[in-house]
Amino acid sequence: MSDILIVDDERDIRELVSDILEDEGYSTRLAGNSDECMASINAEPPGLLILDIWLKDSRMDGIDILKAVKRDNPDVPVVIISGHGNIEIAVAAIKQGAYDFIEKPFNIDQLMVVIRRAMETSRLRRENAALKRREVSSSDMIGKSAAFRAMQSQLDKVTKSNGRVMLRGPAGSGKEIAARYIHAHSNRANGPFVTVNCAGMEPERMEEVLFGRESPERGIESGLLEEAHGGVIYFDEVADMPLGTQSKILRVLVDQQFQRVGGSDKVRVDLRVISSTNKDLEAEIQADRFREELYHRLNVVPISVPSLEERREDIPLLAQHFIEMCNEAQGLAARELTDEAVALMQTMVWPGNVRQLKNMIERVLILGDSSGPIEARELPSDDIKAEDEGRVVLSGALATLPLREAREAFEREYLLTQINRFGGNISRTASFVGMERSALHRKLKSLGVVTTTKSGARVARVDETEPAE
């Protein structure tokens, strides 16, 4: 059980409250002035702070301490102690974020009701933080392909720094998981990971959500920047952030402080910023949709997140991972994958990348047979259209070509698909298609197919500079 820090300049008062709480099974710490209070909090944040408004011979009064605690340790509930003449100040403290106030002289029953409620709030906040950390730690990176290993190597290099990272990659490729990986392996792993969905947030509410709000009616409402204090804030699809908000975020990055909407006090924050985009930010800058100064602030370490097409070797591992996830989270059958199903998945087109694969696996497990392995026929695919009796439906373009050209087009596309499926490994491709390695090389040369390196992986493409033989 987390302890309770009691701060009062009257020794009799703080010892009385401590004796009452310890009789109820709580552990307590005591402080008689603001310096002792702040030193105790900095050493180890308490589960609850009981704070006197007036502290004689102290550099800070109760309101100053309250503001500091709400800024640096927003999850710690603060109960204010007030005398008869301090009720208005105590009410003002509630608007500053205090949990409740207790009036002197104490009514022990009332005191214990407030303390129990505040400690329950503290417990729930700690559990919520623990769940968030568990979510981060369970965001495992899955893969072994060359493209995946190259990306993971770059991520590992930036985890221990505080540098700002820009993750670039197509939608659904796993940019948020990469951001969570950086957080989970950094010295901020015990701090929060807060996601700002720039594309999904209403532009007119963006600043209130980010910076929070102050109003006489509702007091202080923290924003996402405050929630991320001491941890990581992740700007998902940052290119969609409104231009006006971009200017204010730029100022936060420069000053490490901001004002809440409707407020006048400066709020200081300690943040690491990770951003992501699936757009060409340089083009967005040229079109006056993104501020160049913000781009340079965020793009300190750019890292490319490969598409699923660039890491087809990882499809079996990812599919099995998603099957296990669905089994644990939803109780769906933990079915195996047949070799034919794996081969088909590795040749399919994945415009939605890893997210599309995850959704397809979940759909198959929900709609399919709960027993037996997953067969290729259960996989929905608009890209491979097979008829009964083994017939294949030709595309309109292929059906209009002469036989020799159609055969070359088919062989070229088939071998491109297989080489990319095996991560550019010619030996494995030759074994699968049933050709000698040297014969496959000759065939690829005749079809104008070359292998190149992209995102750390070897991929095949048609050579546009030389006509096929």
C-alpha positions as MATLAB code, in Angstrom:
seq = 'MSDILIVDDERDIRELVSDILEDEGYSTRLAGNSDECMASINAEPPGLLILDIWLKDSRMDGIDILKAVKRDNPDVPVVIISGHGNIEIAVAAIKQGAYDFIEKPFNIDQLMVVIRRAMETSRLRRENAALKRREVSSSDMIGKSAAFRAMQSQLDKVTKSNGRVMLRGPAGSGKEIAARYIHAHSNRANGPFVTVNCAGMEPERMEEVLFGRESPERGIESGLLEEAHGGVIYFDEVADMPLGTQSKILRVLVDQQFQRVGGSDKVRVDLRVISSTNKDLEAEIQADRFREELYHRLNVVPISVPSLEERREDIPLLAQHFIEMCNEAQGLAARELTDEAVALMQTMVWPGNVRQLKNMIERVLILGDSSGPIEARELPSDDIKAEDEGRVVLSGALATLPLREAREAFEREYLLTQINRFGGNISRTASFVGMERSALHRKLKSLGVVTTTKSGARVARVDETEPAE';
ca = [
       0.000    0.000    0.000;
       1.396    3.432   -0.962;
       2.039    5.756    1.950;
       0.480    9.121    2.833;
       2.551   12.308    3.155;
       1.182   14.716    5.811;
       2.378   18.326    5.524;
       1.525   20.784    8.334;
       3.610   23.391   10.141;
       2.013   22.390   13.488;
       3.729   19.317   14.844;
       0.758   18.302   17.001;
      -1.582   18.354   13.994;
       0.588   16.273   11.681;
       1.354   13.724   14.414;
      -2.330   13.491   15.366;
      -3.345   12.817   11.760;
      -0.472   10.330   11.414;
      -1.534    8.410   14.560;
      -5.148    8.205   13.338;
      -4.108    6.931    9.895;
      -1.586    4.430   11.228;
      -4.265    3.034   13.571;
      -6.288    2.418   10.388;
      -3.385    0.528    8.798;
      -1.904    3.275    6.621;
       1.805    4.103    6.375;
       2.675    7.789    6.738;
       5.458   10.315    6.199;
       5.618   13.755    7.843;
       6.868   17.176    6.684;
       6.761   20.501    8.549;
       7.598   22.908    5.702;
       7.670   23.182    1.936;
      11.331   22.161    1.560;
      10.793   18.930    3.516;
       7.600   18.318    1.557;
       9.174   18.732   -1.902;
      12.258   16.697   -0.926;
      10.014   13.858    0.250;
       7.907   13.948   -2.936;
      10.976   14.056   -5.192;
      12.489   11.090   -3.364;
       9.326    8.987   -3.817;
       5.866   10.285   -4.800;
       3.320    9.316   -2.105;
      -0.002    7.622   -2.717;
      -1.752   10.639   -1.166;
      -0.725   14.132   -0.003;
      -2.500   15.797    2.958;
      -1.498   19.455    2.718;
      -2.054   22.470    4.977;
      -2.890   25.694    3.113;
      -0.739   27.902    5.354;
       2.840   26.869    6.096;
       4.766   29.274    8.353;
       8.411   29.964    7.580;
       8.214   28.196    4.228;
       9.271   29.293    0.753;
       6.053   27.913   -0.727;
       2.506   27.898    0.593;
       0.013   25.081    0.073;
      -1.253   26.451   -3.260;
       2.306   26.659   -4.630;
       2.981   23.062   -3.565;
      -0.343   21.948   -5.052;
       0.524   23.485   -8.428;
       3.958   21.832   -8.408;
       2.490   18.420   -7.549;
      -0.234   18.664  -10.201;
       2.435   19.628  -12.727;
       5.034   16.973  -11.907;
       2.960   14.188  -10.278;
      -0.603   14.652  -11.572;
      -1.695   11.176  -10.408;
      -1.095   11.979   -6.706;
      -4.391   13.078   -5.052;
      -4.032   16.128   -2.783;
      -6.345   16.666    0.223;
      -6.205   20.240    1.567;
      -6.344   21.048    5.306;
      -8.014   24.402    5.987;
      -9.036   26.491    8.995;
     -12.374   28.314    9.403;
     -11.092   31.410    7.639;
      -9.582   29.526    4.722;
     -12.651   27.875    3.155;
     -12.690   30.157    0.127;
      -9.010   29.435   -0.471;
      -9.685   25.704   -0.050;
     -12.449   25.889   -2.668;
     -10.022   27.708   -4.967;
      -7.561   24.856   -4.369;
     -10.171   22.367   -5.584;
     -10.292   24.308   -8.843;
      -6.498   24.006   -9.012;
      -6.803   20.226   -8.931;
      -7.035   19.319   -5.209;
      -9.057   16.165   -4.549;
     -10.958   17.517   -1.479;
     -10.476   19.589    1.680;
     -10.809   18.881    5.403;
     -11.750   21.658    7.813;
     -10.026   22.161   11.166;
     -10.780   21.021   13.834;
     -11.034   17.494   12.420;
     -14.049   15.258   12.545;
     -12.346   11.859   12.550;
     -15.173   10.062   10.733;
     -15.233   12.714    8.009;
     -11.446   12.588    7.797;
     -11.437    8.835    7.232;
     -14.183    8.984    4.584;
     -12.168   11.512    2.568;
      -8.889    9.603    3.045;
     -10.400    6.250    2.002;
     -11.941    7.759   -1.133;
      -8.707    9.557   -2.028;
      -6.617    6.413   -1.510;
      -9.021    4.432   -3.695;
      -8.567    7.077   -6.383;
      -4.789    6.763   -5.989;
      -4.992    2.975   -6.260;
      -7.096    3.142   -9.443;
      -4.692    5.621  -11.011;
      -1.715    3.374  -10.228;
      -3.500    0.343  -11.667;
      -4.404    2.298  -14.782;
      -0.779    3.360  -15.205;
       0.342   -0.255  -14.714;
      -2.128   -1.419  -17.374;
      -0.794    1.184  -19.790;
       2.755    0.008  -19.143;
       1.669   -3.604  -19.655;
       0.052   -2.605  -22.939;
       3.323   -1.043  -24.033;
       5.402   -4.050  -22.996;
       3.018   -6.404  -24.830;
       3.449   -4.434  -28.083;
       6.003   -6.924  -29.334;
       7.877   -6.499  -32.592;
       7.371   -9.617  -34.716;
       9.604  -10.509  -37.652;
      12.911  -11.866  -38.885;
      13.123  -10.580  -42.473;
      16.026   -8.383  -43.558;
      13.741   -5.336  -43.838;
      12.386   -5.923  -40.341;
      15.838   -6.454  -38.835;
      17.132   -3.271  -40.454;
      14.241   -1.273  -38.950;
      14.630   -2.864  -35.504;
      18.344   -2.091  -35.525;
      17.551    1.576  -36.097;
      14.916    1.556  -33.354;
      17.382    0.019  -30.902;
      19.858    2.826  -31.593;
      17.375    5.557  -30.607;
      15.769    3.949  -27.532;
      18.297    5.233  -24.987;
      18.456    8.770  -26.329;
      15.875   11.508  -25.934;
      15.983   12.456  -29.617;
      12.806   13.091  -31.561;
      11.952   10.329  -34.029;
       9.893   10.505  -37.232;
       8.476    7.140  -38.331;
       7.620    6.990  -42.033;
       5.641    4.213  -43.643;
       2.325    3.325  -45.277;
      -0.911    3.090  -43.319;
      -1.202   -0.114  -41.310;
       2.509   -0.951  -41.424;
       2.952   -0.809  -37.626;
       4.296    2.677  -36.961;
       2.595    2.932  -33.559;
       4.006   -0.441  -32.487;
       7.459    0.847  -33.471;
       6.842    3.965  -31.343;
       5.754    1.820  -28.398;
       8.859   -0.331  -28.855;
      11.059    2.771  -28.508;
       9.159    3.802  -25.353;
       9.207    0.331  -23.776;
      12.999    0.048  -24.182;
      13.841    3.603  -23.131;
      14.567    5.168  -19.750;
      10.999    6.518  -19.887;
       9.407    3.068  -19.917;
       7.782    3.665  -16.512;
       6.291    6.939  -17.736;
       3.128    7.338  -19.807;
       2.782    6.734  -23.541;
       0.129    9.105  -24.886;
      -1.151    8.935  -28.467;
      -2.457   12.006  -30.302;
      -4.577   10.900  -33.268;
      -3.991   13.937  -35.483;
      -6.127   12.567  -38.341;
      -9.127   11.651  -36.199;
      -9.316   14.713  -33.956;
     -11.681   17.599  -34.705;
      -9.517   20.623  -35.666;
     -11.543   23.025  -33.521;
     -10.973   20.851  -30.423;
      -7.326   19.970  -31.086;
      -5.809   22.690  -28.883;
      -8.156   22.034  -25.959;
      -7.409   18.306  -26.124;
      -3.657   18.893  -26.313;
      -3.202   21.786  -23.884;
      -6.151   21.334  -21.516;
      -8.555   24.012  -20.331;
      -9.090   26.319  -17.361;
     -12.499   27.780  -16.534;
     -14.214   29.119  -13.380;
     -17.005   26.586  -13.753;
     -14.970   23.407  -14.276;
     -11.567   24.351  -12.834;
      -8.469   22.782  -14.419;
      -8.789   20.046  -17.040;
      -5.483   18.530  -18.080;
      -4.663   17.950  -21.739;
      -2.701   15.193  -23.438;
       0.598   17.075  -23.112;
       0.267   17.120  -19.314;
      -0.765   13.471  -19.270;
       2.439   12.620  -21.148;
       4.696   14.457  -18.664;
       7.731   12.306  -17.886;
       7.010    9.953  -20.769;
       6.375    9.932  -24.517;
       3.811   11.770  -26.626;
       3.172   10.164  -30.013;
       1.771   12.307  -32.831;
       0.091    9.748  -35.092;
      -0.166   10.960  -38.720;
       1.280   14.352  -37.800;
       0.777   15.685  -41.344;
      -2.942   15.992  -40.545;
      -2.374   18.391  -37.629;
      -4.046   21.794  -38.277;
      -1.613   24.570  -39.254;
      -2.592   26.766  -36.292;
      -1.906   23.942  -33.856;
       1.418   23.227  -35.566;
       2.639   26.708  -34.612;
       1.752   26.158  -30.949;
       3.317   22.684  -30.836;
       6.474   24.202  -32.312;
       6.541   26.681  -29.425;
       6.088   23.842  -26.900;
       9.038   21.983  -28.408;
      11.191   25.097  -28.124;
      10.127   26.228  -24.620;
       8.993   22.916  -23.019;
       6.035   24.844  -21.599;
       2.588   26.077  -22.632;
      -0.631   27.657  -21.375;
      -3.941   25.844  -21.050;
      -6.849   27.185  -23.087;
      -8.410   29.961  -20.982;
      -5.498   29.945  -18.521;
      -2.609   32.265  -17.783;
      -0.161   30.039  -15.846;
       2.759   28.420  -17.654;
       2.740   24.625  -17.494;
       6.150   22.978  -17.818;
       6.409   19.489  -19.318;
       9.198   16.950  -19.801;
       8.374   15.009  -22.963;
       9.936   12.835  -25.602;
       8.213   13.341  -28.958;
       7.737   10.588  -31.543;
       5.803   11.319  -34.739;
       4.614    9.287  -37.701;
       3.331    9.956  -41.191;
       2.319    8.091  -44.336;
       2.552   11.282  -46.407;
       5.418   13.029  -48.177;
       6.065   15.835  -45.679;
       8.382   17.655  -48.067;
       5.489   17.859  -50.546;
       3.160   18.969  -47.741;
       5.610   21.787  -46.928;
       5.703   22.881  -50.564;
       1.888   22.940  -50.585;
       1.878   25.123  -47.407;
       0.073   22.417  -45.431;
       2.923   21.732  -43.004;
       5.310   24.119  -41.259;
       8.927   23.627  -42.297;
      10.213   24.680  -38.855;
       8.103   21.992  -37.157;
       9.262   19.417  -39.693;
      12.902   20.071  -38.826;
      12.119   19.878  -35.083;
      10.331   16.526  -35.425;
      12.478   14.895  -38.130;
      15.665   14.616  -36.051;
      15.917   10.837  -36.566;
      13.844    9.570  -39.527;
      13.158    5.814  -39.539;
      11.400    3.937  -42.334;
       8.797    1.327  -41.350;
       8.561   -1.221  -44.206;
       5.312   -2.260  -45.821;
       4.139   -5.867  -45.561;
       5.102   -6.331  -49.217;
       8.716   -5.562  -48.268;
       8.684   -8.189  -45.508;
       6.644  -11.089  -46.930;
       8.898  -13.550  -45.091;
       7.322  -12.304  -41.844;
       3.737  -13.118  -42.854;
       3.710  -16.641  -41.286;
       5.131  -15.289  -37.986;
       2.696  -12.365  -37.923;
      -0.292  -14.563  -38.788;
       0.552  -17.017  -35.989;
       1.019  -14.097  -33.578;
      -2.435  -12.728  -34.448;
      -3.995  -16.171  -34.013;
      -2.518  -16.360  -30.495;
      -3.711  -12.815  -29.739;
      -7.272  -13.634  -30.803;
      -7.171  -16.814  -28.738;
      -6.050  -14.981  -25.579;
      -8.227  -11.880  -25.977;
     -11.430  -13.345  -27.449;
     -11.242  -17.080  -26.789;
     -11.200  -17.875  -30.526;
      -9.786  -21.247  -31.553;
      -5.987  -21.357  -31.793;
      -5.930  -22.971  -35.239;
      -2.850  -23.900  -37.228;
      -2.133  -22.654  -40.769;
      -1.708  -25.079  -43.657;
       1.313  -24.656  -45.929;
      -1.061  -23.778  -48.781;
      -2.679  -21.012  -46.694;
       0.731  -19.580  -45.810;
       1.864  -19.693  -49.453;
      -1.314  -17.929  -50.578;
      -0.935  -15.198  -47.943;
       2.645  -14.591  -49.033;
       1.538  -14.014  -52.639;
      -1.486  -11.808  -51.896;
      -1.564   -8.037  -52.296;
      -1.672   -6.200  -48.943;
      -2.598   -2.514  -49.422;
      -3.601   -2.374  -45.735;
      -0.305   -3.957  -44.645;
       0.010   -5.587  -41.186;
      -3.337   -4.156  -40.038;
      -5.076   -5.824  -42.992;
      -3.423   -9.158  -42.174;
      -4.521   -8.899  -38.537;
      -8.116   -8.120  -39.543;
      -8.192  -11.005  -42.028;
      -6.937  -13.522  -39.454;
      -9.552  -12.348  -36.949;
     -12.308  -12.610  -39.558;
     -11.273  -16.134  -40.559;
     -11.218  -17.270  -36.911;
     -14.665  -15.772  -36.250;
     -16.373  -17.071  -39.396;
     -14.444  -20.283  -40.018;
     -14.614  -23.778  -38.600;
     -13.414  -23.892  -34.990;
     -11.594  -27.186  -35.561;
      -8.854  -28.145  -37.946;
      -6.198  -26.019  -39.604;
      -6.928  -22.891  -41.650;
      -7.149  -23.847  -45.330;
      -6.244  -21.628  -48.276;
      -9.889  -21.637  -49.427;
     -10.903  -19.821  -46.207;
      -8.747  -16.776  -46.986;
     -10.672  -13.972  -48.674;
      -8.763  -12.554  -51.618;
      -9.898  -10.276  -54.410;
      -6.473  -10.517  -55.994;
      -6.427  -14.251  -56.749;
      -9.695  -15.373  -58.320;
      -9.959  -19.123  -58.677;
     -12.880  -20.978  -60.276;
     -13.927  -24.542  -59.619;
     -12.212  -27.344  -61.513;
      -8.838  -25.580  -61.231;
      -9.563  -22.814  -63.750;
      -8.022  -19.359  -63.279;
      -9.869  -16.219  -64.354;
      -7.582  -14.081  -66.548;
      -7.461  -10.325  -66.214;
      -8.798   -8.382  -69.198;
      -5.341   -7.127  -70.176;
      -3.739  -10.592  -70.070;
      -6.584  -12.194  -72.017;
      -6.013   -9.863  -74.996;
      -2.316  -10.681  -75.460;
      -0.877  -13.233  -77.881;
       0.132  -16.503  -76.197;
       3.912  -15.780  -76.184;
       3.474  -12.323  -74.625;
       0.878  -13.577  -72.170;
       3.182  -16.409  -71.079;
       6.070  -13.988  -70.565;
       3.845  -11.585  -68.615;
       2.596  -14.414  -66.415;
       6.076  -15.833  -65.809;
       7.450  -12.378  -64.992;
       4.685  -11.621  -62.483;
       4.818  -15.127  -60.994;
       8.583  -15.041  -60.443;
       8.469  -11.470  -59.103;
       5.883  -12.605  -56.575;
       7.855  -15.688  -55.513;
      11.194  -13.847  -55.174;
       9.599  -11.140  -53.053;
       7.796  -13.790  -51.044;
      11.176  -15.323  -50.109;
      12.794  -11.963  -49.349;
      14.959  -11.937  -52.489;
      16.517  -15.346  -51.734;
      17.130  -16.885  -55.165;
      18.032  -20.343  -53.816;
      14.770  -20.693  -51.861;
      12.799  -19.349  -54.817;
      14.430  -21.821  -57.206;
      13.668  -24.703  -54.825;
      10.004  -23.689  -54.525;
       9.361  -23.172  -58.271;
      11.243  -26.374  -59.166;
      14.126  -24.908  -61.154;
      17.891  -25.081  -60.941;
      19.402  -21.887  -59.521;
      21.359  -21.193  -62.722;
      18.263  -21.795  -64.860;
      16.264  -19.387  -62.707;
      18.971  -16.724  -63.140;
      18.799  -17.148  -66.931;
      15.006  -16.985  -66.882;
      15.014  -13.814  -64.744;
      17.521  -12.176  -67.089;
      15.411  -13.055  -70.141;
      12.317  -11.578  -68.467;
      14.123   -8.383  -67.421;
      13.749   -9.092  -63.675;
      16.465   -7.764  -61.354;
      16.861   -7.835  -57.573;
      17.645   -4.664  -55.639;
      17.978   -3.686  -52.003;
      15.144   -1.691  -50.429;
      14.703   -0.952  -46.703;
      17.424   -3.472  -45.941;
      15.774   -6.308  -47.898;
      16.378   -7.696  -51.370;
      13.323   -7.283  -53.582;
      12.672   -8.076  -57.225;
      11.493   -5.621  -59.854;
      11.324   -5.318  -63.626;
      14.378   -3.593  -65.098;
      12.993   -0.649  -67.038;
      16.374    0.260  -68.541;
      16.902   -2.928  -70.523;
      14.268   -4.527  -72.697;
      13.542   -8.167  -71.969;
      15.287  -10.573  -74.297;
];
